Amino acid sequence: MRLSFRIKQHFLNAFREIFVHHHGSLEFRSKVFALVLAANEETNEKDYEIIKELSMKIYHDDGDRADLLVMTTKELVSKVKEDNGLDIDTLISHIQKELRIIPRYAKKIDTDILEPLLKVSTDKDTISYQENIVEFLKTIKNETLQKKKNQIEESEINLDCKYTK
């Protein structure tokens, strides 16, 4: 990695909330990716290459935002792996809490896009665990979209008004 990118990366990590447009949305997506990845004890660079490809699709070839999503996901996964105050149950709790606060984030859970991450592992138990996590994400997404439909529509209208003025 270039030195300038590493400096920019460190700076953005420290001040993500201030400098990154819709940082909450990006962090939510990274928690979803990290949840699936952290279930695999043997994550490697191939996993993050897949996330980079997926994030390029999500962010329509915005390389900087895609890199930031990968970097944030790596950060979360390493916290889980290092037992640094974060574990899979805590990630699940954070995702559930954020969906209660901002239900429109449920639309950001794309379980189909997570499928390539399930194909990296060869361990059947790991794959099963990851499939259960994806199923949980699918369930919580559908429940949130059904229960909070009116609130989601209202917040999207407010967002449209806020950014079209």
Rosetta constraint file for C-alpha pairs under 8 A:
AtomPair CA 1 CA 5 HARMONIC 6.79 0.50
AtomPair CA 1 CA 6 HARMONIC 6.90 0.50
AtomPair CA 2 CA 6 HARMONIC 6.46 0.50
AtomPair CA 3 CA 7 HARMONIC 6.23 0.50
AtomPair CA 4 CA 8 HARMONIC 6.15 0.50
AtomPair CA 5 CA 9 HARMONIC 5.91 0.50
AtomPair CA 6 CA 10 HARMONIC 6.11 0.50
AtomPair CA 7 CA 11 HARMONIC 6.12 0.50
AtomPair CA 8 CA 12 HARMONIC 6.03 0.50
AtomPair CA 9 CA 13 HARMONIC 6.09 0.50
AtomPair CA 9 CA 68 HARMONIC 7.74 0.50
AtomPair CA 9 CA 71 HARMONIC 7.98 0.50
AtomPair CA 10 CA 14 HARMONIC 6.29 0.50
AtomPair CA 11 CA 15 HARMONIC 6.22 0.50
AtomPair CA 11 CA 16 HARMONIC 7.93 0.50
AtomPair CA 12 CA 16 HARMONIC 4.87 0.50
AtomPair CA 12 CA 19 HARMONIC 6.96 0.50
AtomPair CA 12 CA 20 HARMONIC 7.59 0.50
AtomPair CA 13 CA 72 HARMONIC 7.92 0.50
AtomPair CA 15 CA 19 HARMONIC 6.29 0.50
AtomPair CA 16 CA 20 HARMONIC 5.39 0.50
AtomPair CA 16 CA 23 HARMONIC 6.63 0.50
AtomPair CA 17 CA 23 HARMONIC 5.84 0.50
AtomPair CA 17 CA 24 HARMONIC 7.75 0.50
AtomPair CA 22 CA 26 HARMONIC 6.64 0.50
AtomPair CA 23 CA 27 HARMONIC 6.05 0.50
AtomPair CA 24 CA 28 HARMONIC 6.05 0.50
AtomPair CA 25 CA 29 HARMONIC 6.33 0.50
AtomPair CA 25 CA 105 HARMONIC 7.03 0.50
AtomPair CA 26 CA 30 HARMONIC 6.21 0.50
AtomPair CA 26 CA 69 HARMONIC 6.29 0.50
AtomPair CA 27 CA 31 HARMONIC 6.17 0.50
AtomPair CA 27 CA 69 HARMONIC 7.41 0.50
AtomPair CA 27 CA 72 HARMONIC 6.98 0.50
AtomPair CA 28 CA 32 HARMONIC 6.47 0.50
AtomPair CA 28 CA 95 HARMONIC 7.09 0.50
AtomPair CA 28 CA 98 HARMONIC 7.81 0.50
AtomPair CA 28 CA 105 HARMONIC 7.51 0.50
AtomPair CA 29 CA 33 HARMONIC 6.35 0.50
AtomPair CA 29 CA 69 HARMONIC 7.63 0.50
AtomPair CA 29 CA 108 HARMONIC 6.74 0.50
AtomPair CA 29 CA 109 HARMONIC 7.30 0.50
AtomPair CA 30 CA 34 HARMONIC 5.86 0.50
AtomPair CA 30 CA 69 HARMONIC 5.95 0.50
AtomPair CA 30 CA 70 HARMONIC 7.42 0.50
AtomPair CA 30 CA 72 HARMONIC 6.09 0.50
AtomPair CA 30 CA 73 HARMONIC 4.71 0.50
AtomPair CA 30 CA 76 HARMONIC 7.75 0.50
AtomPair CA 31 CA 35 HARMONIC 5.92 0.50
AtomPair CA 31 CA 73 HARMONIC 6.69 0.50
AtomPair CA 31 CA 76 HARMONIC 7.14 0.50
AtomPair CA 31 CA 91 HARMONIC 6.62 0.50
AtomPair CA 31 CA 95 HARMONIC 7.13 0.50
AtomPair CA 32 CA 36 HARMONIC 6.69 0.50
AtomPair CA 32 CA 95 HARMONIC 7.53 0.50
AtomPair CA 32 CA 109 HARMONIC 7.27 0.50
AtomPair CA 33 CA 37 HARMONIC 6.21 0.50
AtomPair CA 33 CA 51 HARMONIC 7.74 0.50
AtomPair CA 33 CA 73 HARMONIC 6.51 0.50
AtomPair CA 33 CA 114 HARMONIC 7.51 0.50
AtomPair CA 34 CA 38 HARMONIC 5.66 0.50
AtomPair CA 34 CA 73 HARMONIC 5.37 0.50
AtomPair CA 34 CA 74 HARMONIC 7.40 0.50
AtomPair CA 34 CA 76 HARMONIC 6.13 0.50
AtomPair CA 34 CA 77 HARMONIC 5.37 0.50
AtomPair CA 35 CA 39 HARMONIC 6.57 0.50
AtomPair CA 35 CA 77 HARMONIC 7.77 0.50
AtomPair CA 35 CA 88 HARMONIC 6.24 0.50
AtomPair CA 35 CA 91 HARMONIC 6.45 0.50
AtomPair CA 35 CA 92 HARMONIC 7.39 0.50
AtomPair CA 35 CA 133 HARMONIC 7.62 0.50
AtomPair CA 36 CA 40 HARMONIC 7.41 0.50
AtomPair CA 36 CA 114 HARMONIC 7.88 0.50
AtomPair CA 36 CA 117 HARMONIC 7.51 0.50
AtomPair CA 36 CA 130 HARMONIC 5.73 0.50
AtomPair CA 36 CA 133 HARMONIC 6.59 0.50
AtomPair CA 36 CA 134 HARMONIC 7.27 0.50
AtomPair CA 37 CA 43 HARMONIC 6.69 0.50
AtomPair CA 37 CA 47 HARMONIC 7.58 0.50
AtomPair CA 37 CA 77 HARMONIC 6.95 0.50
AtomPair CA 37 CA 117 HARMONIC 7.29 0.50
AtomPair CA 37 CA 130 HARMONIC 7.97 0.50
AtomPair CA 38 CA 43 HARMONIC 7.53 0.50
AtomPair CA 38 CA 77 HARMONIC 5.56 0.50
AtomPair CA 38 CA 80 HARMONIC 6.70 0.50
AtomPair CA 38 CA 81 HARMONIC 7.16 0.50
AtomPair CA 38 CA 88 HARMONIC 6.99 0.50
AtomPair CA 39 CA 88 HARMONIC 7.44 0.50
AtomPair CA 39 CA 126 HARMONIC 6.68 0.50
AtomPair CA 39 CA 129 HARMONIC 6.67 0.50
AtomPair CA 39 CA 130 HARMONIC 6.02 0.50
AtomPair CA 40 CA 121 HARMONIC 7.25 0.50
AtomPair CA 40 CA 126 HARMONIC 5.76 0.50
AtomPair CA 40 CA 127 HARMONIC 7.93 0.50
AtomPair CA 40 CA 130 HARMONIC 7.52 0.50
AtomPair CA 41 CA 81 HARMONIC 7.76 0.50
AtomPair CA 42 CA 121 HARMONIC 7.84 0.50
AtomPair CA 43 CA 47 HARMONIC 6.33 0.50
AtomPair CA 44 CA 48 HARMONIC 7.10 0.50
AtomPair CA 45 CA 49 HARMONIC 6.17 0.50
AtomPair CA 46 CA 50 HARMONIC 6.28 0.50
AtomPair CA 46 CA 120 HARMONIC 7.86 0.50
AtomPair CA 47 CA 51 HARMONIC 6.36 0.50
AtomPair CA 47 CA 117 HARMONIC 6.56 0.50
AtomPair CA 47 CA 120 HARMONIC 7.10 0.50
AtomPair CA 48 CA 52 HARMONIC 6.05 0.50
AtomPair CA 48 CA 70 HARMONIC 6.49 0.50
AtomPair CA 48 CA 74 HARMONIC 7.63 0.50
AtomPair CA 49 CA 53 HARMONIC 6.31 0.50
AtomPair CA 50 CA 54 HARMONIC 6.16 0.50
AtomPair CA 50 CA 116 HARMONIC 7.20 0.50
AtomPair CA 50 CA 117 HARMONIC 7.08 0.50
AtomPair CA 51 CA 55 HARMONIC 5.88 0.50
AtomPair CA 51 CA 70 HARMONIC 6.29 0.50
AtomPair CA 52 CA 56 HARMONIC 6.15 0.50
AtomPair CA 52 CA 66 HARMONIC 6.17 0.50
AtomPair CA 52 CA 67 HARMONIC 6.81 0.50
AtomPair CA 52 CA 69 HARMONIC 7.89 0.50
AtomPair CA 52 CA 70 HARMONIC 6.02 0.50
AtomPair CA 53 CA 57 HARMONIC 6.60 0.50
AtomPair CA 54 CA 58 HARMONIC 6.28 0.50
AtomPair CA 54 CA 113 HARMONIC 7.01 0.50
AtomPair CA 55 CA 59 HARMONIC 5.90 0.50
AtomPair CA 55 CA 66 HARMONIC 4.94 0.50
AtomPair CA 55 CA 69 HARMONIC 6.93 0.50
AtomPair CA 55 CA 70 HARMONIC 7.65 0.50
AtomPair CA 56 CA 60 HARMONIC 5.62 0.50
AtomPair CA 56 CA 61 HARMONIC 4.66 0.50
AtomPair CA 56 CA 62 HARMONIC 6.40 0.50
AtomPair CA 56 CA 63 HARMONIC 6.62 0.50
AtomPair CA 56 CA 66 HARMONIC 5.55 0.50
AtomPair CA 57 CA 61 HARMONIC 6.39 0.50
AtomPair CA 59 CA 65 HARMONIC 6.91 0.50
AtomPair CA 59 CA 66 HARMONIC 6.52 0.50
AtomPair CA 61 CA 66 HARMONIC 7.66 0.50
AtomPair CA 62 CA 66 HARMONIC 6.16 0.50
AtomPair CA 63 CA 67 HARMONIC 5.95 0.50
AtomPair CA 64 CA 68 HARMONIC 6.18 0.50
AtomPair CA 65 CA 69 HARMONIC 6.24 0.50
AtomPair CA 66 CA 70 HARMONIC 6.33 0.50
AtomPair CA 67 CA 71 HARMONIC 6.02 0.50
AtomPair CA 68 CA 72 HARMONIC 5.99 0.50
AtomPair CA 69 CA 73 HARMONIC 6.08 0.50
AtomPair CA 70 CA 74 HARMONIC 6.12 0.50
AtomPair CA 71 CA 75 HARMONIC 6.20 0.50
AtomPair CA 72 CA 76 HARMONIC 6.32 0.50
AtomPair CA 73 CA 77 HARMONIC 6.13 0.50
AtomPair CA 74 CA 78 HARMONIC 6.00 0.50
AtomPair CA 75 CA 79 HARMONIC 6.29 0.50
AtomPair CA 76 CA 80 HARMONIC 6.40 0.50
AtomPair CA 76 CA 86 HARMONIC 7.94 0.50
AtomPair CA 77 CA 81 HARMONIC 6.14 0.50
AtomPair CA 78 CA 82 HARMONIC 5.88 0.50
AtomPair CA 79 CA 83 HARMONIC 6.03 0.50
AtomPair CA 79 CA 84 HARMONIC 4.89 0.50
AtomPair CA 79 CA 85 HARMONIC 7.09 0.50
AtomPair CA 79 CA 86 HARMONIC 5.89 0.50
AtomPair CA 79 CA 87 HARMONIC 7.76 0.50
AtomPair CA 80 CA 84 HARMONIC 6.23 0.50
AtomPair CA 80 CA 85 HARMONIC 7.43 0.50
AtomPair CA 80 CA 86 HARMONIC 5.02 0.50
AtomPair CA 80 CA 87 HARMONIC 4.84 0.50
AtomPair CA 80 CA 88 HARMONIC 7.02 0.50
AtomPair CA 81 CA 87 HARMONIC 7.90 0.50
AtomPair CA 83 CA 87 HARMONIC 6.81 0.50
AtomPair CA 86 CA 90 HARMONIC 5.98 0.50
AtomPair CA 86 CA 91 HARMONIC 7.08 0.50
AtomPair CA 87 CA 91 HARMONIC 6.30 0.50
AtomPair CA 88 CA 92 HARMONIC 6.22 0.50
AtomPair CA 89 CA 93 HARMONIC 6.18 0.50
AtomPair CA 90 CA 94 HARMONIC 6.12 0.50
AtomPair CA 91 CA 95 HARMONIC 6.18 0.50
AtomPair CA 92 CA 96 HARMONIC 6.18 0.50
AtomPair CA 93 CA 97 HARMONIC 6.07 0.50
AtomPair CA 94 CA 98 HARMONIC 6.06 0.50
AtomPair CA 95 CA 99 HARMONIC 6.18 0.50
AtomPair CA 96 CA 100 HARMONIC 6.34 0.50
AtomPair CA 96 CA 140 HARMONIC 7.83 0.50
AtomPair CA 97 CA 101 HARMONIC 6.33 0.50
AtomPair CA 98 CA 102 HARMONIC 5.71 0.50
AtomPair CA 98 CA 103 HARMONIC 7.38 0.50
AtomPair CA 98 CA 105 HARMONIC 7.73 0.50
AtomPair CA 99 CA 103 HARMONIC 4.51 0.50
AtomPair CA 99 CA 104 HARMONIC 7.35 0.50
AtomPair CA 99 CA 105 HARMONIC 6.15 0.50
AtomPair CA 99 CA 106 HARMONIC 6.44 0.50
AtomPair CA 99 CA 144 HARMONIC 7.19 0.50
AtomPair CA 100 CA 144 HARMONIC 7.98 0.50
AtomPair CA 103 CA 144 HARMONIC 6.34 0.50
AtomPair CA 103 CA 145 HARMONIC 7.33 0.50
AtomPair CA 103 CA 148 HARMONIC 6.46 0.50
AtomPair CA 103 CA 151 HARMONIC 7.43 0.50
AtomPair CA 103 CA 152 HARMONIC 6.00 0.50
AtomPair CA 104 CA 108 HARMONIC 7.75 0.50
AtomPair CA 104 CA 145 HARMONIC 7.69 0.50
AtomPair CA 104 CA 152 HARMONIC 5.03 0.50
AtomPair CA 104 CA 155 HARMONIC 7.58 0.50
AtomPair CA 104 CA 156 HARMONIC 7.67 0.50
AtomPair CA 105 CA 109 HARMONIC 7.25 0.50
AtomPair CA 106 CA 140 HARMONIC 7.83 0.50
AtomPair CA 106 CA 141 HARMONIC 4.94 0.50
AtomPair CA 106 CA 142 HARMONIC 7.81 0.50
AtomPair CA 106 CA 144 HARMONIC 6.48 0.50
AtomPair CA 106 CA 145 HARMONIC 6.58 0.50
AtomPair CA 107 CA 141 HARMONIC 7.20 0.50
AtomPair CA 107 CA 145 HARMONIC 7.72 0.50
AtomPair CA 109 CA 137 HARMONIC 7.10 0.50
AtomPair CA 109 CA 138 HARMONIC 7.54 0.50
AtomPair CA 109 CA 141 HARMONIC 6.63 0.50
AtomPair CA 110 CA 114 HARMONIC 6.94 0.50
AtomPair CA 110 CA 138 HARMONIC 7.99 0.50
AtomPair CA 111 CA 115 HARMONIC 6.95 0.50
AtomPair CA 111 CA 134 HARMONIC 6.17 0.50
AtomPair CA 111 CA 137 HARMONIC 7.12 0.50
AtomPair CA 111 CA 138 HARMONIC 6.26 0.50
AtomPair CA 114 CA 118 HARMONIC 7.16 0.50
AtomPair CA 114 CA 134 HARMONIC 7.57 0.50
AtomPair CA 115 CA 119 HARMONIC 7.00 0.50
AtomPair CA 116 CA 120 HARMONIC 7.13 0.50
AtomPair CA 118 CA 127 HARMONIC 6.00 0.50
AtomPair CA 118 CA 130 HARMONIC 6.55 0.50
AtomPair CA 118 CA 131 HARMONIC 7.25 0.50
AtomPair CA 119 CA 127 HARMONIC 7.75 0.50
AtomPair CA 121 CA 126 HARMONIC 6.97 0.50
AtomPair CA 121 CA 127 HARMONIC 6.50 0.50
AtomPair CA 122 CA 126 HARMONIC 7.88 0.50
AtomPair CA 122 CA 127 HARMONIC 7.41 0.50
AtomPair CA 123 CA 127 HARMONIC 6.28 0.50
AtomPair CA 124 CA 128 HARMONIC 6.07 0.50
AtomPair CA 125 CA 129 HARMONIC 6.10 0.50
AtomPair CA 126 CA 130 HARMONIC 6.11 0.50
AtomPair CA 127 CA 131 HARMONIC 6.05 0.50
AtomPair CA 128 CA 132 HARMONIC 6.20 0.50
AtomPair CA 129 CA 133 HARMONIC 6.34 0.50
AtomPair CA 130 CA 134 HARMONIC 6.22 0.50
AtomPair CA 131 CA 135 HARMONIC 6.10 0.50
AtomPair CA 132 CA 136 HARMONIC 6.11 0.50
AtomPair CA 133 CA 137 HARMONIC 6.20 0.50
AtomPair CA 134 CA 138 HARMONIC 6.15 0.50
AtomPair CA 135 CA 139 HARMONIC 6.17 0.50
AtomPair CA 136 CA 140 HARMONIC 6.14 0.50
AtomPair CA 137 CA 141 HARMONIC 5.97 0.50
AtomPair CA 138 CA 142 HARMONIC 6.22 0.50
AtomPair CA 139 CA 143 HARMONIC 6.09 0.50
AtomPair CA 140 CA 144 HARMONIC 5.98 0.50
AtomPair CA 141 CA 145 HARMONIC 6.10 0.50
AtomPair CA 142 CA 146 HARMONIC 6.14 0.50
AtomPair CA 143 CA 147 HARMONIC 5.98 0.50
AtomPair CA 144 CA 148 HARMONIC 5.60 0.50
AtomPair CA 144 CA 149 HARMONIC 7.61 0.50
AtomPair CA 145 CA 149 HARMONIC 5.36 0.50
AtomPair CA 145 CA 152 HARMONIC 7.72 0.50
AtomPair CA 148 CA 152 HARMONIC 6.05 0.50
AtomPair CA 149 CA 153 HARMONIC 6.25 0.50
AtomPair CA 150 CA 154 HARMONIC 6.14 0.50
AtomPair CA 151 CA 155 HARMONIC 6.14 0.50
AtomPair CA 152 CA 156 HARMONIC 6.15 0.50
AtomPair CA 153 CA 157 HARMONIC 6.24 0.50
AtomPair CA 154 CA 158 HARMONIC 6.25 0.50
AtomPair CA 155 CA 159 HARMONIC 6.10 0.50
AtomPair CA 156 CA 160 HARMONIC 6.11 0.50
AtomPair CA 157 CA 161 HARMONIC 6.21 0.50
AtomPair CA 158 CA 162 HARMONIC 6.05 0.50
AtomPair CA 159 CA 163 HARMONIC 6.23 0.50
AtomPair CA 160 CA 164 HARMONIC 5.95 0.50
AtomPair CA 161 CA 165 HARMONIC 6.38 0.50
